[in-house]
């Protein structure tokens, strides 16, 4: 069985498929690497987008010994042995840690000394943004790079390289399915081809569908349509058009879109576009995400339909979305307020609201900020009225 993932792994930035923002000659990552000036780095992006390949290319270009680990199974003693091995040498190794967001705090602390003295180069990878799980000490010593789904055009280019192998043939409609059903995941496409060509040296659409009945996430054979359908569904829900929302949901489902992906988008919408106008929306959407992950198709379509109808018919408010955007903008502009002493751990002068019937007037900011602008919509109107009442009659 041909191991296409290994055979087609890029050996240089020029051979890398996709991620042009990292691999082009004028890309900062590549320029730093070629000048032997790249520091500790963390990559995050979807599965099969090239995170490990880029780490290997960096090691090869900078002529660094390459050690690969997974954060779910890595042992501190393994790391210490490598540190000791290169302690008094002029060469430093590259330690690549996949699923880096799963590193425990004590494991991160072991990395700090070698990151500080640059005796080792650390590169981490994750499908999630790892900066939210890494300590501030590690964040301050490293750079963060985001990777994206591989485009269908790039997948087609990779597939043509695989099809140059003369040990098998592939029907045209099968080749199209390999690309459109892989959802931007190069590894998933090559693995499907690998198993199909092992079953029969002539790869057909029937063989592929017997191994992968539904698309991983793409939902359409046309580049960009997957994202257009998702956008259309979200905008229809935001616009309270139930029929349009259900139609686009059906298009996504029939196109092979994963139930998990749709449910995740609905959870985001429930908070971003409905929020406290109907707090139950987020609860239902989150419940739908849990349910479809346990049940799967075909029944998951009913759960998704119920959720879409409920969200489309709910009152809409983007207050929470606008509020956190404004708060982050204020902070980025340098508004770093001191915390009033009475609400720090010292509690000096703090008035406990429950001793005053649930509310007592006191300052929680050293400077007034008007970040949350509640609307007269749905339950949010009640929240606004309650806040106004307690401030007026306390």
TORKOL-4160 file (C-alpha; in steps of 0.2 Angstrom, whole numbers, padded with zeros to 4 digits, m for minus):
394
<pt num="1" X="0000" Y="0000" Z="0000"/>
<pt num="2" X="0007" Y="0017" Z="m0005"/>
<pt num="3" X="0009" Y="0029" Z="0009"/>
<pt num="4" X="0005" Y="0045" Z="0000"/>
<pt num="5" X="0006" Y="0056" Z="0015"/>
<pt num="6" X="0024" Y="0051" Z="0017"/>
<pt num="7" X="0029" Y="0051" Z="m0001"/>
<pt num="8" X="0021" Y="0068" Z="m0005"/>
<pt num="9" X="0027" Y="0077" Z="0011"/>
<pt num="10" X="0035" Y="0093" Z="0005"/>
<pt num="11" X="0054" Y="0095" Z="0007"/>
<pt num="12" X="0055" Y="0113" Z="0005"/>
<pt num="13" X="0044" Y="0129" Z="0006"/>
<pt num="14" X="0043" Y="0129" Z="m0013"/>
<pt num="15" X="0035" Y="0112" Z="m0013"/>
<pt num="16" X="0022" Y="0116" Z="0001"/>
<pt num="17" X="0004" Y="0116" Z="m0005"/>
<pt num="18" X="m0006" Y="0130" Z="0001"/>
<pt num="19" X="m0001" Y="0142" Z="0015"/>
<pt num="20" X="0006" Y="0155" Z="0003"/>
<pt num="21" X="0006" Y="0168" Z="0017"/>
<pt num="22" X="0020" Y="0157" Z="0026"/>
<pt num="23" X="0029" Y="0149" Z="0011"/>
<pt num="24" X="0031" Y="0163" Z="m0002"/>
<pt num="25" X="0048" Y="0170" Z="m0003"/>
<pt num="26" X="0043" Y="0186" Z="0005"/>
<pt num="27" X="0033" Y="0178" Z="0019"/>
<pt num="28" X="0040" Y="0183" Z="0036"/>
<pt num="29" X="0041" Y="0165" Z="0042"/>
<pt num="30" X="0051" Y="0159" Z="0027"/>
<pt num="31" X="0062" Y="0174" Z="0028"/>
<pt num="32" X="0066" Y="0172" Z="0046"/>
<pt num="33" X="0070" Y="0153" Z="0043"/>
<pt num="34" X="0081" Y="0157" Z="0028"/>
<pt num="35" X="0091" Y="0169" Z="0039"/>
<pt num="36" X="0092" Y="0157" Z="0053"/>
<pt num="37" X="0083" Y="0169" Z="0064"/>
<pt num="38" X="0067" Y="0160" Z="0067"/>
<pt num="39" X="0063" Y="0159" Z="0086"/>
<pt num="40" X="0051" Y="0148" Z="0096"/>
<pt num="41" X="0034" Y="0147" Z="0086"/>
<pt num="42" X="0017" Y="0140" Z="0087"/>
<pt num="43" X="0006" Y="0135" Z="0073"/>
<pt num="44" X="m0013" Y="0133" Z="0074"/>
<pt num="45" X="m0025" Y="0128" Z="0060"/>
<pt num="46" X="m0037" Y="0114" Z="0054"/>
<pt num="47" X="m0031" Y="0096" Z="0053"/>
<pt num="48" X="m0021" Y="0091" Z="0037"/>
<pt num="49" X="m0016" Y="0109" Z="0033"/>
<pt num="50" X="0003" Y="0107" Z="0034"/>
<pt num="51" X="0008" Y="0111" Z="0052"/>
<pt num="52" X="0019" Y="0096" Z="0054"/>
<pt num="53" X="0026" Y="0098" Z="0036"/>
<pt num="54" X="0031" Y="0116" Z="0040"/>
<pt num="55" X="0040" Y="0111" Z="0056"/>
<pt num="56" X="0050" Y="0098" Z="0046"/>
<pt num="57" X="0054" Y="0110" Z="0033"/>
<pt num="58" X="0061" Y="0122" Z="0046"/>
<pt num="59" X="0071" Y="0109" Z="0054"/>
<pt num="60" X="0079" Y="0104" Z="0037"/>
<pt num="61" X="0082" Y="0122" Z="0031"/>
<pt num="62" X="0090" Y="0127" Z="0048"/>
<pt num="63" X="0099" Y="0110" Z="0049"/>
<pt num="64" X="0092" Y="0106" Z="0066"/>
<pt num="65" X="0089" Y="0088" Z="0073"/>
<pt num="66" X="0071" Y="0085" Z="0073"/>
<pt num="67" X="0061" Y="0077" Z="0088"/>
<pt num="68" X="0043" Y="0075" Z="0087"/>
<pt num="69" X="0031" Y="0073" Z="0101"/>
<pt num="70" X="0012" Y="0074" Z="0105"/>
<pt num="71" X="0007" Y="0083" Z="0121"/>
<pt num="72" X="m0005" Y="0069" Z="0126"/>
<pt num="73" X="0009" Y="0057" Z="0128"/>
<pt num="74" X="0025" Y="0067" Z="0131"/>
<pt num="75" X="0035" Y="0064" Z="0147"/>
<pt num="76" X="0045" Y="0077" Z="0155"/>
<pt num="77" X="0060" Y="0064" Z="0157"/>
<pt num="78" X="0060" Y="0063" Z="0138"/>
<pt num="79" X="0063" Y="0081" Z="0136"/>
<pt num="80" X="0076" Y="0082" Z="0149"/>
<pt num="81" X="0086" Y="0068" Z="0141"/>
<pt num="82" X="0086" Y="0079" Z="0125"/>
<pt num="83" X="0091" Y="0094" Z="0134"/>
<pt num="84" X="0105" Y="0085" Z="0142"/>
<pt num="85" X="0111" Y="0077" Z="0126"/>
<pt num="86" X="0114" Y="0095" Z="0118"/>
<pt num="87" X="0119" Y="0104" Z="0134"/>
<pt num="88" X="0137" Y="0107" Z="0129"/>
<pt num="89" X="0136" Y="0106" Z="0111"/>
<pt num="90" X="0136" Y="0120" Z="0097"/>
<pt num="91" X="0120" Y="0112" Z="0089"/>
<pt num="92" X="0102" Y="0114" Z="0096"/>
<pt num="93" X="0088" Y="0102" Z="0092"/>
<pt num="94" X="0070" Y="0107" Z="0086"/>
<pt num="95" X="0057" Y="0100" Z="0097"/>
<pt num="96" X="0040" Y="0099" Z="0089"/>
<pt num="97" X="0025" Y="0096" Z="0100"/>
<pt num="98" X="0008" Y="0092" Z="0092"/>
<pt num="99" X="m0008" Y="0096" Z="0102"/>
<pt num="100" X="0002" Y="0108" Z="0111"/>
<pt num="101" X="m0013" Y="0116" Z="0119"/>
<pt num="102" X="m0014" Y="0100" Z="0130"/>
<pt num="103" X="0003" Y="0103" Z="0139"/>
<pt num="104" X="0001" Y="0104" Z="0157"/>
<pt num="105" X="0007" Y="0119" Z="0167"/>
<pt num="106" X="0022" Y="0109" Z="0174"/>
<pt num="107" X="0027" Y="0103" Z="0157"/>
<pt num="108" X="0027" Y="0121" Z="0151"/>
<pt num="109" X="0038" Y="0126" Z="0165"/>
<pt num="110" X="0051" Y="0113" Z="0160"/>
<pt num="111" X="0052" Y="0122" Z="0143"/>
<pt num="112" X="0055" Y="0139" Z="0149"/>
<pt num="113" X="0073" Y="0138" Z="0154"/>
<pt num="114" X="0078" Y="0131" Z="0136"/>
<pt num="115" X="0067" Y="0143" Z="0128"/>
<pt num="116" X="0075" Y="0157" Z="0138"/>
<pt num="117" X="0093" Y="0153" Z="0133"/>
<pt num="118" X="0088" Y="0146" Z="0116"/>
<pt num="119" X="0098" Y="0130" Z="0118"/>
<pt num="120" X="0083" Y="0122" Z="0110"/>
<pt num="121" X="0070" Y="0127" Z="0097"/>
<pt num="122" X="0052" Y="0124" Z="0102"/>
<pt num="123" X="0038" Y="0123" Z="0089"/>
<pt num="124" X="0021" Y="0118" Z="0094"/>
<pt num="125" X="0005" Y="0114" Z="0084"/>
<pt num="126" X="m0013" Y="0113" Z="0087"/>
<pt num="127" X="m0030" Y="0114" Z="0079"/>
<pt num="128" X="m0035" Y="0127" Z="0092"/>
<pt num="129" X="m0027" Y="0143" Z="0096"/>
<pt num="130" X="m0014" Y="0138" Z="0109"/>
<pt num="131" X="m0010" Y="0155" Z="0116"/>
<pt num="132" X="m0026" Y="0153" Z="0127"/>
<pt num="133" X="m0019" Y="0138" Z="0135"/>
<pt num="134" X="0000" Y="0143" Z="0136"/>
<pt num="135" X="0007" Y="0153" Z="0151"/>
<pt num="136" X="0011" Y="0171" Z="0148"/>
<pt num="137" X="0030" Y="0167" Z="0150"/>
<pt num="138" X="0029" Y="0155" Z="0135"/>
<pt num="139" X="0019" Y="0167" Z="0125"/>
<pt num="140" X="0031" Y="0182" Z="0127"/>
<pt num="141" X="0045" Y="0171" Z="0121"/>
<pt num="142" X="0037" Y="0165" Z="0105"/>
<pt num="143" X="0028" Y="0169" Z="0089"/>
<pt num="144" X="0011" Y="0163" Z="0083"/>
<pt num="145" X="0006" Y="0158" Z="0065"/>
<pt num="146" X="m0011" Y="0153" Z="0059"/>
<pt num="147" X="m0014" Y="0141" Z="0045"/>
<pt num="148" X="m0030" Y="0139" Z="0035"/>
<pt num="149" X="m0039" Y="0125" Z="0026"/>
<pt num="150" X="m0031" Y="0120" Z="0010"/>
<pt num="151" X="m0041" Y="0126" Z="m0005"/>
<pt num="152" X="m0048" Y="0115" Z="m0018"/>
<pt num="153" X="m0036" Y="0121" Z="m0031"/>
<pt num="154" X="m0022" Y="0117" Z="m0020"/>
<pt num="155" X="m0029" Y="0100" Z="m0016"/>
<pt num="156" X="m0031" Y="0097" Z="m0035"/>
<pt num="157" X="m0013" Y="0101" Z="m0037"/>
<pt num="158" X="m0008" Y="0089" Z="m0024"/>
<pt num="159" X="m0019" Y="0075" Z="m0031"/>
<pt num="160" X="m0011" Y="0077" Z="m0048"/>
<pt num="161" X="0006" Y="0073" Z="m0040"/>
<pt num="162" X="m0002" Y="0057" Z="m0032"/>
<pt num="163" X="m0010" Y="0052" Z="m0048"/>
<pt num="164" X="0007" Y="0052" Z="m0057"/>
<pt num="165" X="0010" Y="0036" Z="m0048"/>
<pt num="166" X="0007" Y="0023" Z="m0062"/>
<pt num="167" X="0002" Y="0009" Z="m0050"/>
<pt num="168" X="m0016" Y="0014" Z="m0051"/>
<pt num="169" X="m0029" Y="0023" Z="m0061"/>
<pt num="170" X="m0043" Y="0035" Z="m0055"/>
<pt num="171" X="m0059" Y="0040" Z="m0063"/>
<pt num="172" X="m0063" Y="0058" Z="m0066"/>
<pt num="173" X="m0078" Y="0059" Z="m0055"/>
<pt num="174" X="m0068" Y="0049" Z="m0041"/>
<pt num="175" X="m0054" Y="0062" Z="m0042"/>
<pt num="176" X="m0067" Y="0076" Z="m0040"/>
<pt num="177" X="m0074" Y="0068" Z="m0025"/>
<pt num="178" X="m0057" Y="0066" Z="m0017"/>
<pt num="179" X="m0055" Y="0084" Z="m0018"/>
<pt num="180" X="m0072" Y="0090" Z="m0013"/>
<pt num="181" X="m0076" Y="0078" Z="0001"/>
<pt num="182" X="m0059" Y="0081" Z="0010"/>
<pt num="183" X="m0064" Y="0098" Z="0017"/>
<pt num="184" X="m0047" Y="0106" Z="0015"/>
<pt num="185" X="m0038" Y="0092" Z="0023"/>
<pt num="186" X="m0024" Y="0086" Z="0013"/>
<pt num="187" X="m0020" Y="0071" Z="0024"/>
<pt num="188" X="m0038" Y="0065" Z="0023"/>
<pt num="189" X="m0038" Y="0066" Z="0004"/>
<pt num="190" X="m0022" Y="0056" Z="0003"/>
<pt num="191" X="m0027" Y="0043" Z="0016"/>
<pt num="192" X="m0044" Y="0040" Z="0006"/>
<pt num="193" X="m0034" Y="0038" Z="m0010"/>
<pt num="194" X="m0022" Y="0027" Z="m0001"/>
<pt num="195" X="m0035" Y="0015" Z="0005"/>
<pt num="196" X="m0045" Y="0015" Z="m0011"/>
<pt num="197" X="m0030" Y="0011" Z="m0022"/>
<pt num="198" X="m0026" Y="m0004" Z="m0010"/>
<pt num="199" X="m0044" Y="m0011" Z="m0013"/>
<pt num="200" X="m0043" Y="m0009" Z="m0032"/>
<pt num="201" X="m0029" Y="m0002" Z="m0043"/>
<pt num="202" X="m0044" Y="0007" Z="m0053"/>
<pt num="203" X="m0051" Y="0019" Z="m0041"/>
<pt num="204" X="m0070" Y="0023" Z="m0043"/>
<pt num="205" X="m0082" Y="0034" Z="m0035"/>
<pt num="206" X="m0091" Y="0019" Z="m0028"/>
<pt num="207" X="m0076" Y="0013" Z="m0019"/>
<pt num="208" X="m0073" Y="0031" Z="m0012"/>
<pt num="209" X="m0090" Y="0033" Z="m0006"/>
<pt num="210" X="m0090" Y="0016" Z="0002"/>
<pt num="211" X="m0075" Y="0022" Z="0013"/>
<pt num="212" X="m0081" Y="0040" Z="0015"/>
<pt num="213" X="m0100" Y="0041" Z="0012"/>
<pt num="214" X="m0101" Y="0060" Z="0017"/>
<pt num="215" X="m0089" Y="0075" Z="0014"/>
<pt num="216" X="m0079" Y="0079" Z="0029"/>
<pt num="217" X="m0084" Y="0098" Z="0029"/>
<pt num="218" X="m0084" Y="0105" Z="0011"/>
<pt num="219" X="m0102" Y="0102" Z="0007"/>
<pt num="220" X="m0100" Y="0107" Z="m0011"/>
<pt num="221" X="m0090" Y="0102" Z="m0026"/>
<pt num="222" X="m0088" Y="0121" Z="m0031"/>
<pt num="223" X="m0074" Y="0131" Z="m0023"/>
<pt num="224" X="m0081" Y="0144" Z="m0011"/>
<pt num="225" X="m0099" Y="0137" Z="m0012"/>
<pt num="226" X="m0097" Y="0128" Z="0005"/>
<pt num="227" X="m0093" Y="0145" Z="0013"/>
<pt num="228" X="m0107" Y="0154" Z="0003"/>
<pt num="229" X="m0120" Y="0141" Z="0009"/>
<pt num="230" X="m0115" Y="0143" Z="0027"/>
<pt num="231" X="m0115" Y="0162" Z="0026"/>
<pt num="232" X="m0132" Y="0162" Z="0017"/>
<pt num="233" X="m0139" Y="0151" Z="0031"/>
<pt num="234" X="m0132" Y="0162" Z="0045"/>
<pt num="235" X="m0138" Y="0178" Z="0037"/>
<pt num="236" X="m0155" Y="0170" Z="0034"/>
<pt num="237" X="m0157" Y="0166" Z="0053"/>
<pt num="238" X="m0150" Y="0183" Z="0057"/>
<pt num="239" X="m0164" Y="0190" Z="0046"/>
<pt num="240" X="m0177" Y="0179" Z="0054"/>
<pt num="241" X="m0182" Y="0171" Z="0038"/>
<pt num="242" X="m0185" Y="0153" Z="0043"/>
<pt num="243" X="m0189" Y="0146" Z="0026"/>
<pt num="244" X="m0173" Y="0152" Z="0019"/>
<pt num="245" X="m0163" Y="0146" Z="0034"/>
<pt num="246" X="m0170" Y="0129" Z="0033"/>
<pt num="247" X="m0167" Y="0128" Z="0014"/>
<pt num="248" X="m0149" Y="0132" Z="0016"/>
<pt num="249" X="m0147" Y="0120" Z="0030"/>
<pt num="250" X="m0154" Y="0107" Z="0019"/>
<pt num="251" X="m0142" Y="0112" Z="0005"/>
<pt num="252" X="m0127" Y="0110" Z="0017"/>
<pt num="253" X="m0134" Y="0093" Z="0024"/>
<pt num="254" X="m0136" Y="0086" Z="0006"/>
<pt num="255" X="m0119" Y="0092" Z="0001"/>
<pt num="256" X="m0112" Y="0081" Z="0015"/>
<pt num="257" X="m0108" Y="0095" Z="0027"/>
<pt num="258" X="m0104" Y="0088" Z="0045"/>
<pt num="259" X="m0117" Y="0090" Z="0058"/>
<pt num="260" X="m0104" Y="0096" Z="0070"/>
<pt num="261" X="m0098" Y="0110" Z="0059"/>
<pt num="262" X="m0116" Y="0116" Z="0057"/>
<pt num="263" X="m0120" Y="0115" Z="0075"/>
<pt num="264" X="m0104" Y="0125" Z="0080"/>
<pt num="265" X="m0109" Y="0139" Z="0068"/>
<pt num="266" X="m0127" Y="0139" Z="0076"/>
<pt num="267" X="m0119" Y="0141" Z="0094"/>
<pt num="268" X="m0109" Y="0156" Z="0088"/>
<pt num="269" X="m0124" Y="0164" Z="0080"/>
<pt num="270" X="m0135" Y="0161" Z="0096"/>
<pt num="271" X="m0123" Y="0172" Z="0106"/>
<pt num="272" X="m0117" Y="0184" Z="0093"/>
<pt num="273" X="m0134" Y="0188" Z="0085"/>
<pt num="274" X="m0147" Y="0184" Z="0098"/>
<pt num="275" X="m0138" Y="0185" Z="0115"/>
<pt num="276" X="m0148" Y="0191" Z="0130"/>
<pt num="277" X="m0163" Y="0195" Z="0119"/>
<pt num="278" X="m0167" Y="0177" Z="0121"/>
<pt num="279" X="m0154" Y="0168" Z="0133"/>
<pt num="280" X="m0162" Y="0151" Z="0129"/>
<pt num="281" X="m0155" Y="0152" Z="0112"/>
<pt num="282" X="m0138" Y="0148" Z="0117"/>
<pt num="283" X="m0144" Y="0134" Z="0129"/>
<pt num="284" X="m0153" Y="0126" Z="0114"/>
<pt num="285" X="m0139" Y="0128" Z="0102"/>
<pt num="286" X="m0126" Y="0121" Z="0114"/>
<pt num="287" X="m0138" Y="0106" Z="0118"/>
<pt num="288" X="m0139" Y="0103" Z="0099"/>
<pt num="289" X="m0120" Y="0103" Z="0097"/>
<pt num="290" X="m0119" Y="0090" Z="0111"/>
<pt num="291" X="m0134" Y="0080" Z="0103"/>
<pt num="292" X="m0128" Y="0079" Z="0085"/>
<pt num="293" X="m0110" Y="0074" Z="0091"/>
<pt num="294" X="m0118" Y="0059" Z="0100"/>
<pt num="295" X="m0132" Y="0054" Z="0087"/>
<pt num="296" X="m0125" Y="0059" Z="0070"/>
<pt num="297" X="m0135" Y="0058" Z="0053"/>
<pt num="298" X="m0148" Y="0055" Z="0048"/>
<pt num="299" X="m0157" Y="0060" Z="0064"/>
<pt num="300" X="m0146" Y="0074" Z="0068"/>
<pt num="301" X="m0154" Y="0084" Z="0053"/>
<pt num="302" X="m0170" Y="0085" Z="0064"/>
<pt num="303" X="m0161" Y="0092" Z="0079"/>
<pt num="304" X="m0152" Y="0105" Z="0067"/>
<pt num="305" X="m0169" Y="0110" Z="0059"/>
<pt num="306" X="m0177" Y="0112" Z="0076"/>
<pt num="307" X="m0162" Y="0124" Z="0082"/>
<pt num="308" X="m0162" Y="0134" Z="0065"/>
<pt num="309" X="m0181" Y="0137" Z="0066"/>
<pt num="310" X="m0179" Y="0142" Z="0085"/>
<pt num="311" X="m0165" Y="0154" Z="0081"/>
<pt num="312" X="m0173" Y="0162" Z="0066"/>
<pt num="313" X="m0189" Y="0166" Z="0076"/>
<pt num="314" X="m0180" Y="0173" Z="0091"/>
<pt num="315" X="m0178" Y="0191" Z="0094"/>
<pt num="316" X="m0160" Y="0197" Z="0089"/>
<pt num="317" X="m0147" Y="0207" Z="0098"/>
<pt num="318" X="m0129" Y="0209" Z="0095"/>
<pt num="319" X="m0125" Y="0218" Z="0111"/>
<pt num="320" X="m0113" Y="0205" Z="0118"/>
<pt num="321" X="m0104" Y="0205" Z="0102"/>
<pt num="322" X="m0102" Y="0224" Z="0101"/>
<pt num="323" X="m0098" Y="0225" Z="0119"/>
<pt num="324" X="m0083" Y="0213" Z="0119"/>
<pt num="325" X="m0077" Y="0221" Z="0103"/>
<pt num="326" X="m0077" Y="0238" Z="0111"/>
<pt num="327" X="m0069" Y="0233" Z="0127"/>
<pt num="328" X="m0055" Y="0224" Z="0118"/>
<pt num="329" X="m0053" Y="0240" Z="0107"/>
<pt num="330" X="m0052" Y="0251" Z="0122"/>
<pt num="331" X="m0038" Y="0239" Z="0130"/>
<pt num="332" X="m0028" Y="0238" Z="0114"/>
<pt num="333" X="m0028" Y="0257" Z="0113"/>
<pt num="334" X="m0020" Y="0257" Z="0130"/>
<pt num="335" X="m0034" Y="0260" Z="0142"/>
<pt num="336" X="m0027" Y="0250" Z="0157"/>
<pt num="337" X="m0036" Y="0255" Z="0172"/>
<pt num="338" X="m0030" Y="0252" Z="0190"/>
<pt num="339" X="m0042" Y="0240" Z="0200"/>
<pt num="340" X="m0051" Y="0249" Z="0214"/>
<pt num="341" X="m0044" Y="0243" Z="0230"/>
<pt num="342" X="m0061" Y="0239" Z="0238"/>
<pt num="343" X="m0064" Y="0225" Z="0224"/>
<pt num="344" X="m0046" Y="0217" Z="0225"/>
<pt num="345" X="m0043" Y="0202" Z="0237"/>
<pt num="346" X="m0040" Y="0214" Z="0251"/>
<pt num="347" X="m0058" Y="0219" Z="0251"/>
<pt num="348" X="m0054" Y="0235" Z="0260"/>
<pt num="349" X="m0070" Y="0246" Z="0260"/>
<pt num="350" X="m0080" Y="0233" Z="0249"/>
<pt num="351" X="m0098" Y="0234" Z="0251"/>
<pt num="352" X="m0106" Y="0216" Z="0250"/>
<pt num="353" X="m0122" Y="0218" Z="0239"/>
<pt num="354" X="m0131" Y="0204" Z="0248"/>
<pt num="355" X="m0130" Y="0214" Z="0264"/>
<pt num="356" X="m0140" Y="0228" Z="0255"/>
<pt num="357" X="m0154" Y="0218" Z="0247"/>
<pt num="358" X="m0144" Y="0213" Z="0232"/>
<pt num="359" X="m0138" Y="0230" Z="0226"/>
<pt num="360" X="m0128" Y="0244" Z="0233"/>
<pt num="361" X="m0120" Y="0258" Z="0224"/>
<pt num="362" X="m0101" Y="0258" Z="0223"/>
<pt num="363" X="m0087" Y="0260" Z="0210"/>
<pt num="364" X="m0080" Y="0245" Z="0201"/>
<pt num="365" X="m0069" Y="0255" Z="0189"/>
<pt num="366" X="m0057" Y="0270" Z="0192"/>
<pt num="367" X="m0064" Y="0278" Z="0177"/>
<pt num="368" X="m0082" Y="0276" Z="0169"/>
<pt num="369" X="m0083" Y="0266" Z="0153"/>
<pt num="370" X="m0099" Y="0264" Z="0143"/>
<pt num="371" X="m0096" Y="0248" Z="0134"/>
<pt num="372" X="m0112" Y="0238" Z="0135"/>
<pt num="373" X="m0127" Y="0246" Z="0126"/>
<pt num="374" X="m0142" Y="0236" Z="0130"/>
<pt num="375" X="m0157" Y="0236" Z="0117"/>
<pt num="376" X="m0176" Y="0237" Z="0120"/>
<pt num="377" X="m0177" Y="0219" Z="0112"/>
<pt num="378" X="m0184" Y="0203" Z="0120"/>
<pt num="379" X="m0177" Y="0198" Z="0137"/>
<pt num="380" X="m0163" Y="0211" Z="0135"/>
<pt num="381" X="m0177" Y="0225" Z="0137"/>
<pt num="382" X="m0181" Y="0217" Z="0154"/>
<pt num="383" X="m0162" Y="0217" Z="0159"/>
<pt num="384" X="m0161" Y="0235" Z="0155"/>
<pt num="385" X="m0177" Y="0239" Z="0165"/>
<pt num="386" X="m0171" Y="0230" Z="0180"/>
<pt num="387" X="m0154" Y="0239" Z="0180"/>
<pt num="388" X="m0163" Y="0255" Z="0178"/>
<pt num="389" X="m0174" Y="0251" Z="0193"/>
<pt num="390" X="m0161" Y="0246" Z="0205"/>
<pt num="391" X="m0150" Y="0261" Z="0201"/>
<pt num="392" X="m0165" Y="0273" Z="0203"/>
<pt num="393" X="m0173" Y="0266" Z="0219"/>
<pt num="394" X="m0158" Y="0259" Z="0229"/>
